[in-house]
Amino acid sequence: MTQVVLWLIAFVAILFFTFKRWESVSPALDRALPALLKSHGDNRTLWGLALAILGATVLVRPVDILLTVILATLIGLIGWKIAGWAMNKADSR
């Protein structure tokens, strides 16, 4: 129960400060994201919610997030290597 309360407090705080400081958050998002995902100042609600969920989860359960990132990276690298191997096999025939 304590984790839920802490997560909710972190979520509300991050969402509040994201909305309050949107003029400085939006350019930072635009610099960090690829062109397809850039907000150009729009989608305050969507990006605020996404940042609040990720931020609260990182604050409350950082080890889970770290392990998820490591696992996703390993799966991505293995998939990249398998795709490269398959393309080489397809090219040699």
Stockholm file with secondary structure:
# STOCKHOLM 1.0

chainA/1-93         MTQVVLWLIAFVAILFFTFKRWESVSPALDRALPALLKSHGDNRTLWGLALAILGATVLVRPVDILLTVILATLIGLIGWKIAGWAMNKADSR
#=GR chainA/1-93 SS CHHHHHHHHHHHHHHHHHHHTHHHHHHHHHHHSCGGGCCTTCCHHHHHHHHHHHHHHHHHCHHHHHHHHHHHHHHHHHHHHHHHHHHHHHHHC
#=GC SS_cons        CHHHHHHHHHHHHHHHHHHHTHHHHHHHHHHHSCGGGCCTTCCHHHHHHHHHHHHHHHHHCHHHHHHHHHHHHHHHHHHHHHHHHHHHHHHHC
//
